Amino acid sequence: MKTHLLEMPDNPAEATRWLEGHLVGLDLSELVAELLAVHPAPQETATSVQELLGDRLDDVLDRGLADAAPEVVSELLRQPLLLFELQELVLTKGGDYWNRVRTHSKDIETRLETGRQRLTALVTTQSQGKPEGNQASPKALLIIWYRRPWFVSLATAATMLLAFSVYEAFRASTTETAGSVSSTWGWNKPTSRPLDGPAPAYLNRLAEAAEEWFSKRPEKPLALATRIAEFRQGCSKLILSTHEPLSDEDRRWLIVRCRLCAAKLDKHLAALEAGRGPLQVRDEADQTIRDLIKAIRARAEEVTSCTIG
Amino acid sequence: MAIDFAFLLIRSRFGPRLGVMVTNLDTAPRSDAEMARIVASRDSSPKAMIEAQETLGHLYQRHGSKLLAFLSTRVRRSDLDDIHQEIWSRVWSRLPEGFDGKDFRGWLFKIARNLLVDRSRKKHPAPLEDHVENLVDPLGNRPDARLIDEERRAALKRCLEQLDARSRELVQRRLGGEDYPAICQRLGLTSAMAHRIFHEAKNRLKNCLERALT
């Protein structure tokens, strides 16, 4: 996991640009969380960006933070919650300068491109399927029924359903079965979540159950997607369970770990659905799950040593 | 005429598959209001529809990244793309009647806030008040992301506490934006020594965090 704060450049001017990059990027909340850890609450604080920047606020919105005094940047780093307010002002009222600021978020371009394609498809479908305005074109009314979008969509759906049924029937007879997302392995196995017993043993059994991931090695996209979704379902179970044997702190830790893992699995699924190679995605999922298992086992050891100590 | 129509038809049918919503047909940048007007005044003719789609693409290109950044501090990362999409879908459908023709960016972010409020109300059926500020707390609307941020914060704090007092103070001052000359003066260090201590401390923090968060 990247720690943004440790990437802050030494050079003050570069540090200012780096902070600007975070204001227009996707990781500001993580940076703020890190800054809050480093800087204990200051005694004298400005209550708003307006108060901190005063007359310079408009200049900052027009020309960036370089126009503010260095102390202002320093103050923002020490009172990071103000960064949320500044971000909103920059995004909603900032001038052209802010359009040219380079963000540190590498995935923003991909998200924008994917979003653009989805939006194109959506407005095209809406335009073709549901003409807006009151004046429907006479030509449109004359389009014969089997060429109308609703019929084409229905026909496509029916064909796909048929094809899928045939495929499923065929697949059931082959060795590799993707199955539905309701499994009985790993954390979905009823016995894999004991309700009692000491915390270290409980954590180790969770780690052991997670290792079942490696017992099947799907190579086809659909089978891999199902396998990931099944593991992801197990994460949900863990996130929503009470974990009686664990202390509050350990329970909280476990849930956070599971959430992190679940978020990563969601990404792997998205990558697979976007067409990335199944073997590559499987390797990435392996790593995610391996990290989780390692973390759970390490936690179990920590809990053991605390109990003994 | 027939060729024009065929051209428009091909673009409307295959454009999306080729990812050509945004085409740089115009040379001089148009204002937001001008583009919003084009999208808003579309009728059902193929020509108007395609022009509206392309113009929406330009608006998206101009404001999409800002909107994503805005949403990133308010929603879970896994919901980010869907919500972003939903907002642009609302823009397309509401521009004809909902936009007053003045400040498109202000209107876009208003749509975003309203959507977040709608989602917040769905999650909490009995809203306390109608004010957006009260419903959409920058971090409060994403509880599990907040949990992860808290974990990150706690881990960093623990790692920082493991540093010796001098290194810790140096790191805190440096990451608080203080420059090296001021730090050296305050801590009685030479510049070379301050740089060395800081970089060593940074490496230790990185290793410690890696252990704590993976």
HADDOCK unambig.tbl for C-alpha pairs under 7 A between the chains (distance, minus, plus):
assign (segid A and resid 1 and name CA) (segid B and resid 210 and name CA) 6.82 0.50 0.50
assign (segid A and resid 1 and name CA) (segid B and resid 213 and name CA) 6.93 0.50 0.50
assign (segid A and resid 6 and name CA) (segid B and resid 202 and name CA) 6.64 0.50 0.50
assign (segid A and resid 24 and name CA) (segid B and resid 66 and name CA) 6.49 0.50 0.50
assign (segid A and resid 24 and name CA) (segid B and resid 69 and name CA) 5.72 0.50 0.50
assign (segid A and resid 25 and name CA) (segid B and resid 69 and name CA) 5.29 0.50 0.50
assign (segid A and resid 26 and name CA) (segid B and resid 69 and name CA) 5.03 0.50 0.50
assign (segid A and resid 26 and name CA) (segid B and resid 72 and name CA) 5.34 0.50 0.50
assign (segid A and resid 28 and name CA) (segid B and resid 73 and name CA) 6.82 0.50 0.50
assign (segid A and resid 29 and name CA) (segid B and resid 73 and name CA) 5.67 0.50 0.50
assign (segid A and resid 30 and name CA) (segid B and resid 149 and name CA) 6.00 0.50 0.50
assign (segid A and resid 33 and name CA) (segid B and resid 149 and name CA) 5.62 0.50 0.50
assign (segid A and resid 33 and name CA) (segid B and resid 150 and name CA) 6.76 0.50 0.50
assign (segid A and resid 33 and name CA) (segid B and resid 152 and name CA) 6.93 0.50 0.50
assign (segid A and resid 33 and name CA) (segid B and resid 153 and name CA) 5.34 0.50 0.50
assign (segid A and resid 34 and name CA) (segid B and resid 152 and name CA) 6.86 0.50 0.50
assign (segid A and resid 34 and name CA) (segid B and resid 153 and name CA) 5.31 0.50 0.50
assign (segid A and resid 34 and name CA) (segid B and resid 156 and name CA) 6.81 0.50 0.50
assign (segid A and resid 36 and name CA) (segid B and resid 153 and name CA) 6.92 0.50 0.50
assign (segid A and resid 37 and name CA) (segid B and resid 153 and name CA) 5.02 0.50 0.50
assign (segid A and resid 37 and name CA) (segid B and resid 154 and name CA) 6.79 0.50 0.50
assign (segid A and resid 37 and name CA) (segid B and resid 156 and name CA) 6.12 0.50 0.50
assign (segid A and resid 37 and name CA) (segid B and resid 157 and name CA) 5.11 0.50 0.50
assign (segid A and resid 38 and name CA) (segid B and resid 157 and name CA) 6.49 0.50 0.50
assign (segid A and resid 38 and name CA) (segid B and resid 172 and name CA) 6.04 0.50 0.50
assign (segid A and resid 39 and name CA) (segid B and resid 172 and name CA) 6.57 0.50 0.50
assign (segid A and resid 73 and name CA) (segid B and resid 177 and name CA) 6.87 0.50 0.50
assign (segid A and resid 74 and name CA) (segid B and resid 176 and name CA) 5.48 0.50 0.50
assign (segid A and resid 74 and name CA) (segid B and resid 177 and name CA) 4.46 0.50 0.50
assign (segid A and resid 74 and name CA) (segid B and resid 178 and name CA) 6.65 0.50 0.50
assign (segid A and resid 77 and name CA) (segid B and resid 176 and name CA) 5.34 0.50 0.50
assign (segid A and resid 77 and name CA) (segid B and resid 177 and name CA) 6.72 0.50 0.50
assign (segid A and resid 78 and name CA) (segid B and resid 176 and name CA) 5.57 0.50 0.50
assign (segid A and resid 88 and name CA) (segid B and resid 70 and name CA) 6.68 0.50 0.50
assign (segid A and resid 91 and name CA) (segid B and resid 66 and name CA) 5.65 0.50 0.50
assign (segid A and resid 91 and name CA) (segid B and resid 70 and name CA) 6.97 0.50 0.50
assign (segid A and resid 92 and name CA) (segid B and resid 105 and name CA) 6.72 0.50 0.50
assign (segid A and resid 92 and name CA) (segid B and resid 106 and name CA) 6.53 0.50 0.50
assign (segid A and resid 111 and name CA) (segid B and resid 81 and name CA) 6.94 0.50 0.50
assign (segid A and resid 112 and name CA) (segid B and resid 64 and name CA) 6.77 0.50 0.50
assign (segid A and resid 112 and name CA) (segid B and resid 65 and name CA) 6.88 0.50 0.50
assign (segid A and resid 115 and name CA) (segid B and resid 81 and name CA) 6.89 0.50 0.50
assign (segid A and resid 115 and name CA) (segid B and resid 85 and name CA) 6.29 0.50 0.50
assign (segid A and resid 117 and name CA) (segid B and resid 16 and name CA) 6.75 0.50 0.50
assign (segid A and resid 117 and name CA) (segid B and resid 19 and name CA) 6.10 0.50 0.50
assign (segid A and resid 119 and name CA) (segid B and resid 85 and name CA) 6.71 0.50 0.50
assign (segid A and resid 120 and name CA) (segid B and resid 16 and name CA) 5.69 0.50 0.50
assign (segid A and resid 120 and name CA) (segid B and resid 21 and name CA) 6.15 0.50 0.50
assign (segid A and resid 121 and name CA) (segid B and resid 16 and name CA) 5.94 0.50 0.50
assign (segid A and resid 131 and name CA) (segid B and resid 44 and name CA) 5.85 0.50 0.50
assign (segid A and resid 132 and name CA) (segid B and resid 43 and name CA) 6.93 0.50 0.50
assign (segid A and resid 132 and name CA) (segid B and resid 44 and name CA) 6.23 0.50 0.50
assign (segid A and resid 133 and name CA) (segid B and resid 43 and name CA) 6.34 0.50 0.50
assign (segid A and resid 133 and name CA) (segid B and resid 44 and name CA) 6.96 0.50 0.50
assign (segid A and resid 136 and name CA) (segid B and resid 44 and name CA) 6.94 0.50 0.50
assign (segid A and resid 256 and name CA) (segid B and resid 147 and name CA) 6.62 0.50 0.50
assign (segid A and resid 256 and name CA) (segid B and resid 148 and name CA) 5.97 0.50 0.50
assign (segid A and resid 263 and name CA) (segid B and resid 78 and name CA) 6.90 0.50 0.50
assign (segid A and resid 291 and name CA) (segid B and resid 214 and name CA) 5.90 0.50 0.50
assign (segid A and resid 292 and name CA) (segid B and resid 214 and name CA) 7.00 0.50 0.50
assign (segid A and resid 295 and name CA) (segid B and resid 214 and name CA) 6.22 0.50 0.50
